[in-house]
Amino acid sequence: MAVVVILAGLITTYASAQAPDTLSPVNVTGTVRADTVLTTVLVQRFDKKEWIQFNSLSVADVVRFFAGTLVKDYGGIGGLKTVSVRSIGASHTGILYDGVPMSDAQGGQIDLGKISLDNLREVVLFNSQPPALLQPARAYASAAVLSLRTSGDQADSTSATAGIRAGSWGFFNPSLTLRHKANKHFSQSLNGEWQQADGSYRFDAYEQDGSRAKRNNTDIKALRAEYDATYRFNYTSRINFKAYYYSSHRGLPGEVILYNTRSRQRLEDQIFFAQAGWQKRIALKSRMAINAKYQYYYNRYTDPDFLNAQRFLENRFFQREGYLSAAYTYEFNHILSAAYASDFTFSSLRRSDAYTENFPSPDRHHFLNNATLKARWDRLDIQGNILHTYLQDRVKAGNTPRILRAYTPAIAASYQPVAAWPMRVRFFYKEIFRVPTFNDRYYTLVGNTNLRPEYVRQYNLGVAWASRDFSNRFTWSASVDAYYNYVRDKIVAVPRQNLFQWTMLNVGTADIRGIDAVLYGNKKWNEHWRTSVRLSYSYQRTLDITNPSSPLYKTPLPYAPAHSGSGNVSVYYGKYTLGYNLLLSSYRYRQGEPIRENMVEGFLIHDVSLARTFAYRGQQRIRAIAEVNNLFNTNYEVIRYYPMPGLQFRAGVSVDF
């Protein structure tokens, strides 16, 4: 209903905003990159030119270099990869793909290993939420937001890019992008890639005899295709359309237990979505955006070694989602602006396996409405919003969960204490909650329809400084943010009657405190030499404060290292680029008591790369790159008993026609 009200208001405003004597404005286009020092929240950003030096294949590989992130990686190219920001949990991280939310109502977590970098131009992480006003309501509904921008709407000519990469353990990755600009109004592009690998890397065995073992069931074959079209009516109005298809067949590498590296679990995925967005500037003080999306998600999981009477488990799920969003902003004057956004999502989950008969087959109606006010003076920015959430599930069998309603506020501010100093102090407070996923509520023999949502309170206080000395061609920026997160009613799986019968319960309360620090510098020495350095460091103290009488009271949360960080040094000389990266993590503990048997050792990983660009006959731009990952063949784990790959090589070439 709220979406309809917004649309009616937009039509009325547009009809009354066109004055007959208004001069035709000048059309100025360009890419705006917000100054992360001026923002009210911590913003971390990488573009394509930067992450090429990171030896990265997927979004998960790039996100590891952000401060405060924990990428849970289960090993190999085909292993599941999810990101948790400031230890709140992967389900609290929202994903925007070209401004439209990605979602998985079944599991609640997006596997970042499935999202390729080939068609992306920018990856941005917002702690709390994006500061821009013209956003879908769902952009305000997560503890952190990862925004992914593709190159699909940037076709400025008729051109093509072909690339191929190959490397260790059967890795093979060809890709092709076609771009066509028909006229000043219409452009389109098509991007596709194939990826395969056997992933059978060697690692130090867990036995104490110094032997080596080979990881198995880590193969993957994946196909991705994306079509983008943009129609620009004029400088004030445009429509974007995207169609996306992804299909994969992969092995799921299991835990490596003493003398047993065997795993035969398989996963098949098919993802299709189509999304469209219309953006319109109405007069000079108001803008609108309407987005719509349809998504189909199929997955099939099999386990030939499952401990049941049949000694075989097969799960087949079908997930469908329809999404509609409308947002509107109005600038009252040069100080005060306001925005309103309304989202509606319909999700359904079905299955077609041995558990179909009594499956609840849930349908979900999810309404989000958000109102925002923003005030900006010369040295002070203040932004506040309140989000209303309404969620109702309907089931065909079993108990119907209660309706969830909530209002959650947020406020953020940024202040420049001294006008002559390029320094800002920032603060934000935000309340948010995560609704139980379909798996949390309805998974066979495990789901619990009485679950409450997870509530989070976030506090952040930080300082950011940037300096630009154009005379010496040197720029740098630095930021330090201290934060406190309180998580209540955390949803966890616990044994019900025995270790083979589990259920989902609200039993967790967490106290999370930490510091994120980021430093970036870029120096141009002369016409040939340039150097850039980027460093990040995070300190966390994460405590389970659920039950004072429990032996786990005030013990660290699973897989939350006290210290973590990353570094990148890139040296540019003419057409050559040399990149060096490192990732570090201190020790942490898996689920259970913080004892030696549950400890996961820390690690320090080094990667290097060398790239060269050149032109062929003045027409084609060719770029070749060679990479060495885990240079010193370090044997390490991110998740206990899931060994990560050692020394590996990759090489690739791309040609722009």
Secondary structure as GFF3:
##gff-version 3
##sequence-region A 1 657
A	DSSP	alpha_helix	2	17	.	.	.	ID=ss1
A	DSSP	beta_strand	43	47	.	.	.	ID=ss2
A	DSSP	alpha_helix	48	51	.	.	.	ID=ss3
A	DSSP	three_ten_helix	52	54	.	.	.	ID=ss4
A	DSSP	alpha_helix	59	63	.	.	.	ID=ss5
A	DSSP	beta_strand	69	73	.	.	.	ID=ss6
A	DSSP	beta_strand	81	85	.	.	.	ID=ss7
A	DSSP	three_ten_helix	90	92	.	.	.	ID=ss8
A	DSSP	beta_strand	93	97	.	.	.	ID=ss9
A	DSSP	beta_strand	100	102	.	.	.	ID=ss10
A	DSSP	three_ten_helix	112	114	.	.	.	ID=ss11
A	DSSP	beta_strand	120	127	.	.	.	ID=ss12
A	DSSP	three_ten_helix	137	140	.	.	.	ID=ss13
A	DSSP	beta_strand	144	150	.	.	.	ID=ss14
A	DSSP	beta_strand	159	167	.	.	.	ID=ss15
A	DSSP	beta_strand	171	181	.	.	.	ID=ss16
A	DSSP	beta_strand	186	197	.	.	.	ID=ss17
A	DSSP	beta_strand	202	204	.	.	.	ID=ss18
A	DSSP	beta_strand	212	214	.	.	.	ID=ss19
A	DSSP	beta_strand	220	234	.	.	.	ID=ss20
A	DSSP	beta_strand	237	251	.	.	.	ID=ss21
A	DSSP	beta_strand	266	282	.	.	.	ID=ss22
A	DSSP	beta_strand	286	303	.	.	.	ID=ss23
A	DSSP	beta_strand	313	331	.	.	.	ID=ss24
A	DSSP	beta_strand	336	351	.	.	.	ID=ss25
A	DSSP	beta_strand	363	376	.	.	.	ID=ss26
A	DSSP	beta_strand	380	394	.	.	.	ID=ss27
A	DSSP	beta_strand	404	415	.	.	.	ID=ss28
A	DSSP	beta_strand	423	434	.	.	.	ID=ss29
A	DSSP	alpha_helix	438	442	.	.	.	ID=ss30
A	DSSP	beta_strand	454	469	.	.	.	ID=ss31
A	DSSP	beta_strand	474	498	.	.	.	ID=ss32
A	DSSP	beta_strand	501	524	.	.	.	ID=ss33
A	DSSP	beta_strand	529	544	.	.	.	ID=ss34
A	DSSP	beta_strand	555	556	.	.	.	ID=ss35
A	DSSP	beta_strand	563	573	.	.	.	ID=ss36
A	DSSP	beta_strand	576	585	.	.	.	ID=ss37
A	DSSP	beta_strand	588	589	.	.	.	ID=ss38
A	DSSP	three_ten_helix	596	598	.	.	.	ID=ss39
A	DSSP	beta_strand	599	600	.	.	.	ID=ss40
A	DSSP	beta_strand	603	616	.	.	.	ID=ss41
A	DSSP	beta_strand	620	629	.	.	.	ID=ss42
A	DSSP	beta_strand	637	639	.	.	.	ID=ss43
A	DSSP	beta_strand	642	643	.	.	.	ID=ss44
A	DSSP	beta_strand	648	656	.	.	.	ID=ss45
###
